[in-house]
Amino acid sequence: MAIESWQIEANKCKEILANSIPKQYVPKEGVLPGEEAIHVADICQKNGLLSENELAITVSTATDLVAKMGKGVLSAEEVVTAFLKRATIGQQLLNFATEFMADEAIARAKELDTYYKETGKLVGPLHGIPISVKEHIGIKGRICHTGYVSWIQNIAPEDALLVQLLKKAGAIFHVRTNQPQSLMHLDCQNNITGMTVNPYNRKLSPGGSSGGEGASMGFKCAPLGIGTDIGGSIRAPAAFNGAYGFRPTALRNPYDGIILAGEGQESIRCVVGPLASSSVEDMDLFMSAVIDQEPWDLEPSLVAMPWKRVQGTKDFTVAIMWDDGIVHPHPPITRGLQYAKEKMQAAGIKVVDWEPLDHALGWDIVATLYFPDGAACQRKIVADSGEPLLPLTEWAFNYSRPEALTIHENWEYNAKREKYRADYHALMKARGVDFILSPTYVGVAPEPGASHYWNYTAIWNILDQPTAVFPTGLFQDPKIDKVESSYVPRSAEDEREFAKYVPEKFEGAPICLQFTGKHFKDEETLAAAKLVSDIIQA
């Protein structure tokens, strides 16, 4: 069979990835398990490929690593080398990376170590911390294709502003990560890098669109990562891989230099935020390191709001949303919510139930505004190369709105969005609710190609409320999380998702939850999420 032109173009990126992998860290043949191995998240603890010190480094929080580097207990080169080794092993098992930047990372680590030896100081709050970064976030001089073959010719002229600020804070970028075609999947497959899989169960998806980041965090290839989120693309990957993620309120983090189809569409904004492998605290560290540099002075559209230091207290009310009224969650998610409720109540936190406010209306608004042009822009980008549309891409384009909005229709939906936001906020106030704990997704990590229901995450995008995801410490167990045989689905959509739950397919998948605060209450949301996650995981 002849190779098509789009495949020749895609091969350029495959060669870049293959040549960038640090060969000195690739395990010898036969050391890593074969395709029959399902759970590989803890393989580094079992196979002896990392030293005891490297293992300790790679399971540490960024906060702890910075403290140790500040005391001279660890060097930046030690930290970066340990994560590069782990990421290289992870790539062999998960296919999460699009490009390694090992030489540059080690060189920068050595510069930071020299600075510390000469001054006794750290360069910033993220001194020596390796951060993995989603591919469509610009890195100077490197391809930025956003999952489209026709965009392989795009070379970032500069680092994205967020990357620049993180570098000034001392961060080191060592690996770029995979994303789906078009970015509009809660999955991670494209025609360039292929499919990324989940470290907890390689038959399951790592989520998307920041799926490479999710796998990176789940395998602990970095203590922090950068993702983007327009419908759940930070939170679903965090949840599916047993990690942490934060979708901040729009216009807090800088977005300049992040490449996205449909640039200028502002009816629903894509935001950029952190994922973390080990703690909520690290996401607060990330946010403060960026916002303390006053990015609004460089990107004027941002809100000039300094990052507040907030101490978590138990003086708040958490409402639990057990079901959004459209699609019923699978049994492990309900178990996770019940477990969280019991833990919070035992710790003295006030817990109430949350009756959702017309999430069908919310989904109609967000789905309509995803592609105001009927996805004409995205379809053209795909067609320009001749690459095939993947099934989830086609589904996303058609399911949201296949035909374009008129200008007046777009205005009408923007008005609906604003009213829905106001009504939801008013209802939280009227009910005395500070935070909402909910499913991140209808179930645990789905099978590849099966993530069709976004509304547990997308609802907070249209409401523009800050939302954190964290693990409960529980995992799906087929013996416990049995099918609810008495449940009668409410609609064809509910029935479709209900039918997907075959308990044996999801064994060992992490159970994570979503914690949502009020608009622009980002600091309070993270502070409360840290307290609540610590209580639940205790």
N, C-alpha and C positions, 0 to 999 in steps of 0.2 A: 504493500500500500504506500502510495506516494505521501511524503510529508508535506502538509499544507503550510502556506506562508506564515500563518499565525503561530504554528508550532515551532517553526524556525526562530521566530522572534521570541517566543517563550523560552526556548532553549538558552538564550543569552542569559536570562536570569538564573536558570538552573546551573549554568556554568559558573556564574558569579558566586552563587551559594556554595557549590562544591569546592571551589578554589579558596573560599574564605574560611572554611572549617579548619580550626587549628589541629592539624594532623597529629601533633604530639600528644593530644589528649583523647584521640579516638581509641577506644578499647580494642585490643587484639581480637581477631576473628574467633568466635566461639565463646567469648567471655560474657557477652550480653545474651539474654534469652531470645528465642526466636519468636515468630508470629503467634505461637500458641500461648505465650504469656499474656495474660489479660491485665492484671494489676501490676503496674511498674513504678508507682509513685515512690516507693521506699527502696528501690533497687540499689541506690547508692549506699544505703545503710547495710546492705546484705552482701554486696559483691567485692568489697575491699578495694575499689578503684579510687576512692578518696581516702586521704589520711584522716586520723582522728581529729586533727586540727581543722582540716578542710571541711569535714562533716559538721563540726561545731560552728564554723563560720557560716556555712550555707543554711543552717536551720535557725540562725540568729535573726533578730529584727534589725532593721536599719538603725533604729534608735540606739540599740546596744552596740552595734558595730562602730558607729560614730564615737560613742563614749570611749570605747576601747582604743580607737585610733587616737583620740584626744589625750589618752594617758600613755601612749606609746607602747601599749600591749600588743597591738596589731599594726601592720603597715598596710597602706593602700594596695601595694602590689600583692601582698598575701591575700587580701580580700578579693581583689579582682581575679587573680589566678584561680582561686577556689571556685568562684562562680563560673568562670570560663570553662573549667573542667566539667563542672556539673551540667552546664548548658550544652556542652559538646556531647556528653552522654545522652542528655535528654533529646537532642536532635536525632540521634540514631534510633530512638524509640518512638518519637512523637511527630517528627516532621513539623516542628513549630516555627522554625526560623526561615527568614528569607535571605539573611546575610549576617555573617559575623564581622566584627570590627576589632579583632583581637590585638593586632599590633598597635593600633591607635590607643586602645584601652590600657595596655600595659605601659606604653610610653607615657600616657597621662598619669597613671598611678605613680610611676617613678618620679615625675615632676612634683606631684603632691608630696611624696615622701621626702624629697629634697627640701621643699618649702618647710615642711614640719621640722626637719632636722636643723634647718638654719634659723627658724623663728620660734620654734616651740608652740606654734599655733596651727589651727586648722584654717583652710581657706574659706570655709563656710559651713553651714549646717548640714550639708550632704557630702562633706569631705570624703572622697574615696568610695562612695556608694555606687555600685553597679546598677544601672537601670536599663531594662529592656524596653524597646520602643516599637510601637506599631508602624508598619511599613509606610503608610500614607502620611506620616508626620515627617516633614522634610529634614533630611540630613545633607548638608552641603556637599555637592559633587556626586551625589548618589542617586540612582534611579528611584523615582517615586511613582509607581504605577497604579496604586489604589485597587489592585485586583483586576485591572483591565489590560489586556494584551496591547491594545492600541496606544496605551500610555507608557509603554516600556521606554519610549524615546524621551520621556520627561526626566530631566536632571534638575534636582533642587539647586537653585542658585545660592541659597543661604540656608543655614539651620533655621528651623521654625523658631519663632520667638520663645516659646516655652522651653525648647531645647537649649537655647542660648542662656536663659535665666537659670536653668538647672545646672548647666556647666559652671556658671559663675558661682553657684552655691556649692560647687565641689563634686557634683555627680559625674559619673563616667559611663558612657554608653558603649556596651560591648556586643549587643546583638539586636537585630531588627526582626520583627515577627510577622507572622502570616495573618491574612484576612480573607474573607470571601469575595467572590466576584460581585462587584457593585457595592459592597459593604452592607447591603440590605438583607443579611441573613442572620439569624441567631445560630449560626453554624460557621464552619471554616473550611471552605474549599473554593479553589479557583483553577483556571486552566494554565496557570504559570507554575506555582509551587505545589499544587495538588492539595490533598486533604491532610489536615492536622487532626490528631486523635487525643483522647483524654487519658491522662496518666493513671487515673483510678480504675478505668475500664476502657481498654483500647478499642472496644467495640462500640463505644459511645462517643458523642460529639463533645468537643471542648467549648462549644458555644461560639458566639460571634456577635458583632463582627470582630471584636478584639480577641478572637479565638487563640491566636498564637500567644498573646499575652496571658490568657487564662491558663494555657498549658505550661507556659513559662513559670507562672506563679505556683501552680499545682505541683510542679516538679522541683520547685525552688531553684530555678535558673538565675534568679535575681531576687533581691529583697523587695524591690519596687519595679513597677512597670508603668507605661503610659498607654492609655486606651482612649477611645472616643465613643460617644454614646448619643444616638438620636432616637433609639427605641428600646434600649436595654443592652447596648453593645459593650459596656463595661461590666454591668451587673450580672448578666447571664453567664459570661465566661468565668467571672469570679465564683459564682454559685456552683457552676457545673464542675469546677476543679477544686472545690474545697478551700477557696482563697477569700480575699477581701477586695472590695471594690467600692469606689465612691463616684457617684454622678453629682457634681456640684450644680448649683444654680447657674444658669446661663450668664455669660458676661462677667464671670469672676476670673477664670483662667484665660490667658491669651490664646488666640486661635490662629494668628497670622502665620502663614507658612505650612499650614495643614491642607493637604490637597483633597478636594471633594467634588464630585460631579454636582452640577446644579448650584455652583457658587453664586451667592446673592439671594438665594431663597431663604427668607427669614421668618416664614410663618411658623416653622418649627425648627429651632436651632440645634445643630449638633454641638455638643460640649466635649471638652477634653478633661480628663481627670486621672487619678492614680488607681492602680491595683497594687496590692501588697500580698506577699506570701505568708506573712506571719502575724500581723497585728493591725488593728484600727489606728493605733498610735502613729504608725509609720505614715499613714495617709494624711494625718494632721501635720506631720513633719514636712511632707511633700508640699501640701497646700501653703503652709506658712513660709516655706523657703521661697516659693514663687511670689506670693502676694506681698511679702515683706519688701520685695524689690520694686513695688509700685508699678506693675506692668501697664496700668492705665496711662502712664506718662509716655509709653512707647506705642500702645495700641489704644487710641483715644475712645473707641467705642466701648471699652470695658468700664464697669462701674468702679468709681474711685472709693473703694471700701476696704480699709485695712483689715488684716486678719486678727480677730480678737482671740485672746487667750481665755478659754472658758474651762472652769473646773466642773466636772461632772458631779451632780448630786442626784439623789433619789426623789427629789421633790418634783415629779412630773407624772403625767398620765399617759400610758401606752394603750392604744386601742388595737385589738387584733382583728384583722380582716381575714376571716376563715375561707371566704369564697367571694369572687367578684360579681356573682350573680349571672355570669355568662358561661364560664367553663369551670367545672368543679375540680379542685386539686386532687392529685393522686394520693393514695394513703400515706406514703412516707412524709409528704409535706404536711399533711394534717397532723401526723404524729410529732413532727418537729415543732409545729405551732403549739400543740398541747404541752409538750415538754418545756418549751420556752415560757408558757403561761405559768406553769407550776413553779418554775425556778424564779421567775420575777416576783410572783406573789409571796413566795417564801422569803425573798430578800426585802420585802416591804414596799415594792413598787406597786402603785395603783394600776390595775389592769381592767379594761372594759372591752366589750365587743364593738366592732365597727361595721355598721351597715353601709355599704358603698353607695355613693351618689351616682346613679345612672351611668355606670361604666360603659354601657352600650353607646350612649351619646358621646362619651369621651373617646371611644374607639373610632366612631364615625368621624369625629373631628380630626384626630391624629392621622388616621389612615388616608383621609382625603387630602390632607396637607403635606403628606410625604412627597407626593409627586403632582404638584399643581399643573404640570404640563403633560400629565398622563405618562410620565417616564420617557418622554421623547428624547430628552437629553441623554439619559443613560442608554437607551436603546441604540442611539446613533454611535455612541462610544464603542459599544460592543460590536455593532455592525461594521465599523471602520476597519477592524482587523479580520473579520470573518470568523472569529472564534464562536463556538456554540454557546447559546444561553444555557446555563445550568437550571435544573428544574426549580430550585428555590428562588432563583432570580426571576424566572418567568412568573412564578407564583406571587412574589412580592409586587412585581409590576402590575399584575392583573388584579390582585386581591384588593389593593388599596384603592386605586381608581384608574381604570384603563383609559378614560378619556380626559382631555385637558379641561381645567376650569377656565371660565371667562374671568376677566379682571374683577368684575362685580361679584362673581361667585367666590373668588378668593377673598375679597373684602368681607363678604358675608360670613365665611368660615372663620376668618380672623376675629370677627365680632363674637361669634359663638364661642371661640376659644377663650376670649377675655371674660365673658359672662360665666363660663363654666369654671374658670379659675376663681373668680370672685365668689361664686356659690359654694365651691368646695372649701375655700378658706373660711368662709362665714360659718359653714357647718362644723368644721373642726373647732372653731371658737365657741360656737353655741353649745357643743357637746363637752367642752372643757378638755379637749384632746390635744396633747402636745406632739405626739408621735404615733405613727401607724406601723405596726408590724404585720407583714404580709408575705405570701409566697413570692419568690422571684420569678417563678415559672410554674406551669401547671404540674410539673413533676421534677424529678432529679434530672441529670443530664440525659437528653434524648438520644436516640439512634441518629447517625448521620443522615441528613436530608429530611428529618421528620419534625423540625421545629417550625410549626405553622402558627402557633398562638403566642403573640407578643404582649398582650394587653396587661399582664401583671407588671411588666416593666414600662411599657409605652405610656401608660396612663400618667406616670409621674413626669414624663417628658412634656406632654401637652399641658400639664399643670405647672411644670417648671419648678418642682420641689426637690430639694436635695435628698439624696437617697444613698444609704450605705448597705452593703451586703457583707455578711459574715457567716462563718460555719457554726453550726450548733455543736459539733463534735459527734453527731450521730451519722449513721450510714444506712443506706437502704438494705433491708434484710428480708428476703422472700418469705421467710418463716413468720415474720411479724407483719410485714406490709402486704397483706393479701388483698386481692381484688374485692371491692365492695359489691358483692353480687346482688345486693338488694337495691343498689342505686339505679334510678331511671333517668337517663340523660334528658335534658330540657330542650335540646335543639340538635340539629345535624352537626353543628360545630362541637358541641359538648360531647356528642356521641363519637365523633371522630377522635377526639383526644382521650376519651374514656377507653376506647378500643385499643389504643396504643400501649396501655399499661399491662404488660405481661411481667409479673414480678421477677422471674428468673433472669430476665434480660438486663436488669438494672442493679444486680447485686454489687454491693460495695460502693455505690455512688454516694458522694457526700450529700448531706441534707443541710442546705444553707437557707437563710431567710433575709428578707429585705426590710430595712428600717428607714422610714421616711419622716422628714421634718417639714417645717414650713418654709415658704419662699424666702430666700436670702438668710435663712437661719442655718447656714452651713456649719459654722463652728459649734453651735449648740447640738446639731444633729450628730456630728462626729463625737463630741464629748459624751452624749447620751449613749450612742452606739458602742463606744468603748466600755462604758459601765455595764450596759446590758449584755454585750457579748462576753465580757469577763464573768458575769453572773451565770449565764447559760452554759458556758464551757467549764465552769468550776466543778 
